[in-house]
Amino acid sequence: MDKEHLLINKLKKYGAADTCPMHMPGHKRQTGEAFLGAFPNPFSIDITEIDGFDNLHNAEGILKDSMEWAAGVYGADKTWYLVNGSSSGILSAICGTVKPGERILMSRNCHKSAYHGVILSHAEVDYVYPQTLEGLGIQGGILASDVEKKLKKQPDTKAVLIVSPTYDGAVSDVAAIAEVVHGYGIPLIVDEAHGAHFPFGKGLFPKSALDCGADLVIQSLHKTLPSLTQTAVMHGRSGQVDFVRIERFLQMFQSSSPSYVFMASMEQCIWEMAQNGAGQMQAFNWRLQNLRGKLKGLKRLRLLEPEIMEREKNAGVFDLDLSKIVASCRGCGISGEMLGDWLRDRYHIEMEMCGADYVVAITTYLDREEDLQRLGTALLELDGELAELDAPDWEKPDLPRPQICRNLSDAVECQLKERDLADCAGEISGEFIYLYPPGIPIVAPGELVTEEIIRLVEAYKEMKLPVQGMADRAAKRLKVLA
Ligand SMILES: Cc1ncc(COP(=O)(O)O)c(C=O)c1O
C-alpha cells in the first residue's frame, strides 16, 4: 500500500474537505470549540490501569467516583461507562436479565446488537411490532396496549426491551409501557442510544426513559453529544435488576483494556453537559426551529413534524426528537438513496441514513447555524426540482412479520445450505437480512422466508440500499436451514 492510501491520510483529507456531516459522531469534529479544544492530543493521555487510575472492571477509585458522580447527574441509581458502545450495554442488559431458555419480549425495530444479545443469552424471543406512519414510509412507536397483549399471552416473560427514540426520532410512551411491564414484576430495558441529549434538554426534547420509569437505559454519548465514537453509558434503577449480574456481563462484553481516552471523553462530555447543557440545548433548539421554519416551504418532500402526533394518533408516536431531520420522499418518484446521493454530490452534505423512502440527518448542538441552513437550502432546492419531476413511485412492500419457526440462538448453530435468494420461499433463514443502517432485521435466523420478503429485498437491492447480513455480499444467495 502506498502512503496516500493509509487510513490516516484518507481521514485527514476527508477532515479538511468541505463536506457537511449530518451524521454521527455528535461532536461533528468541531475541534476548535471551547469544549473540544480543551481535549489534548489523545496519545498524550492514553494509559493503562497504572497505580492511581483505577480499573473499570473492578472500579474502586477515581472511576468508581466518576461513575457515581455521573449517576447523580442523571438521577440514576447506577451509571456504567461503556467503552464498546451502546452495543455492549445492550448485550449486557439482555444477558443480565434473561437466562438461557427464559423469554424476552423485544420491539422488532431493535438494533442488531439486541438480536446478538438474544443469541448469546440463549433466550426465547417474541416481538412487539412498531406502528407505521402511513404515507411517509417511516416506523412509529410501540403501543403499551400491544406490550400488554403480549405479556398477557406469555406471563413467564422475564424482561422487555424497546428502542425509543427510533433512528428517526420517534419516541414511544415509555411511562405507560413501564407501568404495564412493572405490572408483571419484570424490568423494562430501553435502548435510548439515539437520545443521549434528552436529559439535558428538559422541556425542549423528549423526556429520557430513565425519568419515565425504565429500569435499564442505554445511551450512545457519541451519537448526539460531544464524545468520541464508541463511548456510551448505561443507567440502572434498582429494584427489578440484579446489578451484580449486569456487571458480570459488562466484564465479558467490554475490552479488558478500556481506553482512558474514551473514559476521559465520557466524563468530560457529561461534565460539560451538566455545566452548560441546558443553555446549549436551548440555543440548539432555537437553531432547529429556524431550520424547520425554513423547511415549511417544502412542497413534495415531507418532514417528520410534531403535527404527525395529532394527525396519526394510532402511530404510537408519543413524542418526537426534533434534532432528527427526517425528510420523506415517498410518492416523489425517487428513493431516499437517490436523494442522499444528490445531497452528497451536489451539496457535499453527508446524511446519516438513506432508506427506501426517506433520508435522516442527525443534528446536534455542535452543528453550526450555517451548516443547518446549508441543509435547509439544499432540501428546498431539490424539492423544487422534484416538483417538476413526474416519475412513477417505486413499489415498496410494507415490512413483513415473518413467522418464527426455530429459536434464534438454535437457528444460528444449525447446519445450513446455500440457495439463490429467489428460490428461498418456504425455507427457514439461517442468516439475518437487514439494511445497515439502521440494522433492523427484515428476517432473522429461524424465521420463514416468504415471497413477500424476497420481493422486499429485491426492491431494496434495486434501490441500491445497503442490504447486509448475508454471507454473500452481493445479497444474491441466502443460507437457509439444511
Ligand atoms: C437504535 C440503536 N441502538 C444501538 C446501537 C448501537 O450503538 P453503538 O454504536 O453505540 O454500539 C445503534 C447503532 O447505530 C442504534 O441505532
The ligand as an ORCA input file, in Angstrom:
! r2SCAN-3c Opt
* xyz 0 1
  C     -31.067      2.019     17.886
  C     -29.624      1.665     18.084
  N     -29.260      1.006     19.207
  C     -27.978      0.664     19.441
  C     -26.984      0.978     18.553
  C     -25.578      0.583     18.852
  O     -24.894      1.697     19.328
  P     -23.301      1.779     19.391
  O     -22.856      2.116     18.011
  O     -23.022      2.873     20.361
  O     -22.786      0.465     19.830
  C     -27.307      1.662     17.364
  C     -26.261      1.996     16.407
  O     -26.436      2.674     15.433
  C     -28.663      2.007     17.120
  O     -29.030      2.663     16.020
*
